[in-house]
Amino acid sequence: MKKKLLVMYATYGTGHKSIAKYIDDYFTDSGEYEVMEIDILQYAAPFLGTFTNKFYNNVMFKFPWLWNAIYYLTDNVVAGNVSAKLQSKVVSNKKIKKIILDFDPDIVIATHFTAATYISKLKNKGELDCHLVSVVTDYRAHRIWLDSYKSEDALIVNSVEEKRSLIKRGIDAKIIHTFGIPVSSKYTRSLYNKSELLKKFKLTGERPIILFYGGGGNGSSTTLPYLLTLIESRIDADVFFVCGRNQDLKKRAEGMAKRHEANNIHVLGFITNGPEYLIISDFVITKPGGLTVTECLCFHKPMVLIRSSGGQEKDNIRFLTKRGYAVNAVHFFKFSRTLKKLCNSQAHLDKMIDKLEELDKESSMEKLYDLIEKILKNE
């Protein structure tokens, strides 16, 4: 009989959903698990769920200073517990409870703290008997992630430094695992041949290739000023500007490139072959979102980080720049200067790549799978 795995997330942003999907696919493909995937926000009270989702997205993209303040004001035991419990109440209803209890999972993997808190609540009431694993989807765990740790079999984080920090904050070292964010097996360098991909994209590779994640998941156009700065810098490089599903951003970016006769700017919409673009690129321009950053790390790609949404993304910046994996170039002058430096000096790129070569990110999913197997066997 197949083991039952419930993968839960909340669509505050797109990363939590993508990571949940990667986990779902991997465990389903193993043939050993019956997997159910749930977006807990779909079952929230209609007004509250919609309000919290729109509030999160609008504040993050339009008022990052406010999000930053909220993030750090709630990053303590009291506020964290209150926030987690309020969030749990937003999604608590009979419908989702029945779905979960009817499925009766052997184990739950949560890629958002709301899901972990809700499952913890059911376990503590004796209504659900299962194992619980949380995957922290950024490079530092906000206190709200820790509300349910006493009910968890494992807490997956991104670094040894973060493990040490959590131990100091009172979390049992035995449940903390530094596997990193699990991503799709597509993000495995050995699967791709750079020379063949250069031919596919009709590129010689004689000049730098830059992958620019313009963003588009939440309708943001905050990357356009950076694109303009890049164009005006007149760097000799091929640039792939990815807009996602944001058609307005795509249209405006195409117009900008045309007006400035920037034939080296290739504007893309939603792509399904992201790993191919990562393989051919020399470095990546991106906001410091947890999933995108992790995908770049898998391919050992140096990053130029632009305007963040504050909060957890600021924590990501600190981690990445401290390790030497990225340059924080939020201000346009530094952004332009950094681009010229990386495009004109292979030594600067090599220094970052040497740091990245020390990483072991490709086996995160396999490590998670092995851990789940071990937890279930030790019942």
Secondary structure as a PSIPRED ss2 file (coil, helix, strand):
# PSIPRED VFORMAT (PSIPRED V4.0)

   1 M C   1.000  0.000  0.000
   2 K C   1.000  0.000  0.000
   3 K E   0.000  0.000  1.000
   4 K E   0.000  0.000  1.000
   5 L E   0.000  0.000  1.000
   6 L E   0.000  0.000  1.000
   7 V E   0.000  0.000  1.000
   8 M E   0.000  0.000  1.000
   9 Y E   0.000  0.000  1.000
  10 A C   1.000  0.000  0.000
  11 T C   1.000  0.000  0.000
  12 Y C   1.000  0.000  0.000
  13 G C   1.000  0.000  0.000
  14 T C   1.000  0.000  0.000
  15 G H   0.000  1.000  0.000
  16 H H   0.000  1.000  0.000
  17 K H   0.000  1.000  0.000
  18 S H   0.000  1.000  0.000
  19 I H   0.000  1.000  0.000
  20 A H   0.000  1.000  0.000
  21 K H   0.000  1.000  0.000
  22 Y H   0.000  1.000  0.000
  23 I H   0.000  1.000  0.000
  24 D H   0.000  1.000  0.000
  25 D H   0.000  1.000  0.000
  26 Y H   0.000  1.000  0.000
  27 F H   0.000  1.000  0.000
  28 T H   0.000  1.000  0.000
  29 D H   0.000  1.000  0.000
  30 S C   1.000  0.000  0.000
  31 G C   1.000  0.000  0.000
  32 E C   1.000  0.000  0.000
  33 Y E   0.000  0.000  1.000
  34 E E   0.000  0.000  1.000
  35 V E   0.000  0.000  1.000
  36 M E   0.000  0.000  1.000
  37 E E   0.000  0.000  1.000
  38 I E   0.000  0.000  1.000
  39 D E   0.000  0.000  1.000
  40 I H   0.000  1.000  0.000
  41 L H   0.000  1.000  0.000
  42 Q H   0.000  1.000  0.000
  43 Y H   0.000  1.000  0.000
  44 A C   1.000  0.000  0.000
  45 A C   1.000  0.000  0.000
  46 P H   0.000  1.000  0.000
  47 F H   0.000  1.000  0.000
  48 L H   0.000  1.000  0.000
  49 G H   0.000  1.000  0.000
  50 T H   0.000  1.000  0.000
  51 F H   0.000  1.000  0.000
  52 T H   0.000  1.000  0.000
  53 N H   0.000  1.000  0.000
  54 K H   0.000  1.000  0.000
  55 F H   0.000  1.000  0.000
  56 Y H   0.000  1.000  0.000
  57 N H   0.000  1.000  0.000
  58 N H   0.000  1.000  0.000
  59 V H   0.000  1.000  0.000
  60 M H   0.000  1.000  0.000
  61 F H   0.000  1.000  0.000
  62 K H   0.000  1.000  0.000
  63 F C   1.000  0.000  0.000
  64 P H   0.000  1.000  0.000
  65 W H   0.000  1.000  0.000
  66 L H   0.000  1.000  0.000
  67 W H   0.000  1.000  0.000
  68 N H   0.000  1.000  0.000
  69 A H   0.000  1.000  0.000
  70 I H   0.000  1.000  0.000
  71 Y H   0.000  1.000  0.000
  72 Y H   0.000  1.000  0.000
  73 L H   0.000  1.000  0.000
  74 T C   1.000  0.000  0.000
  75 D C   1.000  0.000  0.000
  76 N C   1.000  0.000  0.000
  77 V H   0.000  1.000  0.000
  78 V H   0.000  1.000  0.000
  79 A H   0.000  1.000  0.000
  80 G H   0.000  1.000  0.000
  81 N H   0.000  1.000  0.000
  82 V H   0.000  1.000  0.000
  83 S H   0.000  1.000  0.000
  84 A H   0.000  1.000  0.000
  85 K H   0.000  1.000  0.000
  86 L H   0.000  1.000  0.000
  87 Q H   0.000  1.000  0.000
  88 S H   0.000  1.000  0.000
  89 K H   0.000  1.000  0.000
  90 V H   0.000  1.000  0.000
  91 V H   0.000  1.000  0.000
  92 S C   1.000  0.000  0.000
  93 N C   1.000  0.000  0.000
  94 K H   0.000  1.000  0.000
  95 K H   0.000  1.000  0.000
  96 I H   0.000  1.000  0.000
  97 K H   0.000  1.000  0.000
  98 K H   0.000  1.000  0.000
  99 I H   0.000  1.000  0.000
 100 I H   0.000  1.000  0.000
 101 L H   0.000  1.000  0.000
 102 D H   0.000  1.000  0.000
 103 F H   0.000  1.000  0.000
 104 D C   1.000  0.000  0.000
 105 P C   1.000  0.000  0.000
 106 D C   1.000  0.000  0.000
 107 I E   0.000  0.000  1.000
 108 V E   0.000  0.000  1.000
 109 I E   0.000  0.000  1.000
 110 A E   0.000  0.000  1.000
 111 T C   1.000  0.000  0.000
 112 H C   1.000  0.000  0.000
 113 F H   0.000  1.000  0.000
 114 T H   0.000  1.000  0.000
 115 A H   0.000  1.000  0.000
 116 A H   0.000  1.000  0.000
 117 T H   0.000  1.000  0.000
 118 Y H   0.000  1.000  0.000
 119 I H   0.000  1.000  0.000
 120 S H   0.000  1.000  0.000
 121 K H   0.000  1.000  0.000
 122 L H   0.000  1.000  0.000
 123 K H   0.000  1.000  0.000
 124 N H   0.000  1.000  0.000
 125 K C   1.000  0.000  0.000
 126 G C   1.000  0.000  0.000
 127 E C   1.000  0.000  0.000
 128 L C   1.000  0.000  0.000
 129 D C   1.000  0.000  0.000
 130 C C   1.000  0.000  0.000
 131 H E   0.000  0.000  1.000
 132 L E   0.000  0.000  1.000
 133 V E   0.000  0.000  1.000
 134 S E   0.000  0.000  1.000
 135 V E   0.000  0.000  1.000
 136 V C   1.000  0.000  0.000
 137 T C   1.000  0.000  0.000
 138 D C   1.000  0.000  0.000
 139 Y C   1.000  0.000  0.000
 140 R C   1.000  0.000  0.000
 141 A C   1.000  0.000  0.000
 142 H C   1.000  0.000  0.000
 143 R H   0.000  1.000  0.000
 144 I H   0.000  1.000  0.000
 145 W H   0.000  1.000  0.000
 146 L H   0.000  1.000  0.000
 147 D C   1.000  0.000  0.000
 148 S C   1.000  0.000  0.000
 149 Y H   0.000  1.000  0.000
 150 K H   0.000  1.000  0.000
 151 S H   0.000  1.000  0.000
 152 E C   1.000  0.000  0.000
 153 D C   1.000  0.000  0.000
 154 A E   0.000  0.000  1.000
 155 L E   0.000  0.000  1.000
 156 I E   0.000  0.000  1.000
 157 V C   1.000  0.000  0.000
 158 N C   1.000  0.000  0.000
 159 S C   1.000  0.000  0.000
 160 V H   0.000  1.000  0.000
 161 E H   0.000  1.000  0.000
 162 E H   0.000  1.000  0.000
 163 K H   0.000  1.000  0.000
 164 R H   0.000  1.000  0.000
 165 S H   0.000  1.000  0.000
 166 L H   0.000  1.000  0.000
 167 I H   0.000  1.000  0.000
 168 K H   0.000  1.000  0.000
 169 R C   1.000  0.000  0.000
 170 G C   1.000  0.000  0.000
 171 I C   1.000  0.000  0.000
 172 D C   1.000  0.000  0.000
 173 A H   0.000  1.000  0.000
 174 K H   0.000  1.000  0.000
 175 I H   0.000  1.000  0.000
 176 I E   0.000  0.000  1.000
 177 H E   0.000  0.000  1.000
 178 T C   1.000  0.000  0.000
 179 F C   1.000  0.000  0.000
 180 G C   1.000  0.000  0.000
 181 I C   1.000  0.000  0.000
 182 P C   1.000  0.000  0.000
 183 V C   1.000  0.000  0.000
 184 S C   1.000  0.000  0.000
 185 S C   1.000  0.000  0.000
 186 K C   1.000  0.000  0.000
 187 Y C   1.000  0.000  0.000
 188 T C   1.000  0.000  0.000
 189 R H   0.000  1.000  0.000
 190 S H   0.000  1.000  0.000
 191 L H   0.000  1.000  0.000
 192 Y C   1.000  0.000  0.000
 193 N C   1.000  0.000  0.000
 194 K H   0.000  1.000  0.000
 195 S H   0.000  1.000  0.000
 196 E H   0.000  1.000  0.000
 197 L H   0.000  1.000  0.000
 198 L H   0.000  1.000  0.000
 199 K H   0.000  1.000  0.000
 200 K H   0.000  1.000  0.000
 201 F C   1.000  0.000  0.000
 202 K C   1.000  0.000  0.000
 203 L C   1.000  0.000  0.000
 204 T C   1.000  0.000  0.000
 205 G C   1.000  0.000  0.000
 206 E C   1.000  0.000  0.000
 207 R C   1.000  0.000  0.000
 208 P C   1.000  0.000  0.000
 209 I E   0.000  0.000  1.000
 210 I E   0.000  0.000  1.000
 211 L E   0.000  0.000  1.000
 212 F E   0.000  0.000  1.000
 213 Y E   0.000  0.000  1.000
 214 G C   1.000  0.000  0.000
 215 G C   1.000  0.000  0.000
 216 G C   1.000  0.000  0.000
 217 G C   1.000  0.000  0.000
 218 N C   1.000  0.000  0.000
 219 G C   1.000  0.000  0.000
 220 S C   1.000  0.000  0.000
 221 S C   1.000  0.000  0.000
 222 T C   1.000  0.000  0.000
 223 T C   1.000  0.000  0.000
 224 L H   0.000  1.000  0.000
 225 P H   0.000  1.000  0.000
 226 Y H   0.000  1.000  0.000
 227 L H   0.000  1.000  0.000
 228 L H   0.000  1.000  0.000
 229 T H   0.000  1.000  0.000
 230 L H   0.000  1.000  0.000
 231 I H   0.000  1.000  0.000
 232 E H   0.000  1.000  0.000
 233 S H   0.000  1.000  0.000
 234 R C   1.000  0.000  0.000
 235 I C   1.000  0.000  0.000
 236 D C   1.000  0.000  0.000
 237 A C   1.000  0.000  0.000
 238 D E   0.000  0.000  1.000
 239 V E   0.000  0.000  1.000
 240 F E   0.000  0.000  1.000
 241 F E   0.000  0.000  1.000
 242 V E   0.000  0.000  1.000
 243 C C   1.000  0.000  0.000
 244 G C   1.000  0.000  0.000
 245 R C   1.000  0.000  0.000
 246 N C   1.000  0.000  0.000
 247 Q H   0.000  1.000  0.000
 248 D H   0.000  1.000  0.000
 249 L H   0.000  1.000  0.000
 250 K H   0.000  1.000  0.000
 251 K H   0.000  1.000  0.000
 252 R H   0.000  1.000  0.000
 253 A H   0.000  1.000  0.000
 254 E H   0.000  1.000  0.000
 255 G H   0.000  1.000  0.000
 256 M H   0.000  1.000  0.000
 257 A H   0.000  1.000  0.000
 258 K H   0.000  1.000  0.000
 259 R H   0.000  1.000  0.000
 260 H C   1.000  0.000  0.000
 261 E C   1.000  0.000  0.000
 262 A C   1.000  0.000  0.000
 263 N C   1.000  0.000  0.000
 264 N C   1.000  0.000  0.000
 265 I E   0.000  0.000  1.000
 266 H E   0.000  0.000  1.000
 267 V E   0.000  0.000  1.000
 268 L E   0.000  0.000  1.000
 269 G C   1.000  0.000  0.000
 270 F C   1.000  0.000  0.000
 271 I C   1.000  0.000  0.000
 272 T C   1.000  0.000  0.000
 273 N C   1.000  0.000  0.000
 274 G H   0.000  1.000  0.000
 275 P H   0.000  1.000  0.000
 276 E H   0.000  1.000  0.000
 277 Y H   0.000  1.000  0.000
 278 L H   0.000  1.000  0.000
 279 I H   0.000  1.000  0.000
 280 I H   0.000  1.000  0.000
 281 S C   1.000  0.000  0.000
 282 D C   1.000  0.000  0.000
 283 F E   0.000  0.000  1.000
 284 V E   0.000  0.000  1.000
 285 I E   0.000  0.000  1.000
 286 T E   0.000  0.000  1.000
 287 K C   1.000  0.000  0.000
 288 P C   1.000  0.000  0.000
 289 G C   1.000  0.000  0.000
 290 G H   0.000  1.000  0.000
 291 L H   0.000  1.000  0.000
 292 T H   0.000  1.000  0.000
 293 V H   0.000  1.000  0.000
 294 T H   0.000  1.000  0.000
 295 E H   0.000  1.000  0.000
 296 C H   0.000  1.000  0.000
 297 L H   0.000  1.000  0.000
 298 C H   0.000  1.000  0.000
 299 F C   1.000  0.000  0.000
 300 H C   1.000  0.000  0.000
 301 K C   1.000  0.000  0.000
 302 P C   1.000  0.000  0.000
 303 M E   0.000  0.000  1.000
 304 V E   0.000  0.000  1.000
 305 L E   0.000  0.000  1.000
 306 I C   1.000  0.000  0.000
 307 R C   1.000  0.000  0.000
 308 S C   1.000  0.000  0.000
 309 S C   1.000  0.000  0.000
 310 G C   1.000  0.000  0.000
 311 G C   1.000  0.000  0.000
 312 Q H   0.000  1.000  0.000
 313 E H   0.000  1.000  0.000
 314 K H   0.000  1.000  0.000
 315 D H   0.000  1.000  0.000
 316 N H   0.000  1.000  0.000
 317 I H   0.000  1.000  0.000
 318 R H   0.000  1.000  0.000
 319 F H   0.000  1.000  0.000
 320 L H   0.000  1.000  0.000
 321 T H   0.000  1.000  0.000
 322 K H   0.000  1.000  0.000
 323 R H   0.000  1.000  0.000
 324 G C   1.000  0.000  0.000
 325 Y C   1.000  0.000  0.000
 326 A E   0.000  0.000  1.000
 327 V E   0.000  0.000  1.000
 328 N E   0.000  0.000  1.000
 329 A C   1.000  0.000  0.000
 330 V C   1.000  0.000  0.000
 331 H C   1.000  0.000  0.000
 332 F H   0.000  1.000  0.000
 333 F H   0.000  1.000  0.000
 334 K H   0.000  1.000  0.000
 335 F H   0.000  1.000  0.000
 336 S H   0.000  1.000  0.000
 337 R H   0.000  1.000  0.000
 338 T H   0.000  1.000  0.000
 339 L H   0.000  1.000  0.000
 340 K H   0.000  1.000  0.000
 341 K H   0.000  1.000  0.000
 342 L H   0.000  1.000  0.000
 343 C H   0.000  1.000  0.000
 344 N H   0.000  1.000  0.000
 345 S C   1.000  0.000  0.000
 346 Q H   0.000  1.000  0.000
 347 A H   0.000  1.000  0.000
 348 H H   0.000  1.000  0.000
 349 L H   0.000  1.000  0.000
 350 D H   0.000  1.000  0.000
 351 K H   0.000  1.000  0.000
 352 M H   0.000  1.000  0.000
 353 I H   0.000  1.000  0.000
 354 D H   0.000  1.000  0.000
 355 K H   0.000  1.000  0.000
 356 L H   0.000  1.000  0.000
 357 E C   1.000  0.000  0.000
 358 E C   1.000  0.000  0.000
 359 L C   1.000  0.000  0.000
 360 D C   1.000  0.000  0.000
 361 K C   1.000  0.000  0.000
 362 E C   1.000  0.000  0.000
 363 S C   1.000  0.000  0.000
 364 S H   0.000  1.000  0.000
 365 M H   0.000  1.000  0.000
 366 E H   0.000  1.000  0.000
 367 K H   0.000  1.000  0.000
 368 L H   0.000  1.000  0.000
 369 Y H   0.000  1.000  0.000
 370 D H   0.000  1.000  0.000
 371 L H   0.000  1.000  0.000
 372 I H   0.000  1.000  0.000
 373 E H   0.000  1.000  0.000
 374 K H   0.000  1.000  0.000
 375 I H   0.000  1.000  0.000
 376 L H   0.000  1.000  0.000
 377 K H   0.000  1.000  0.000
 378 N C   1.000  0.000  0.000
 379 E C   1.000  0.000  0.000
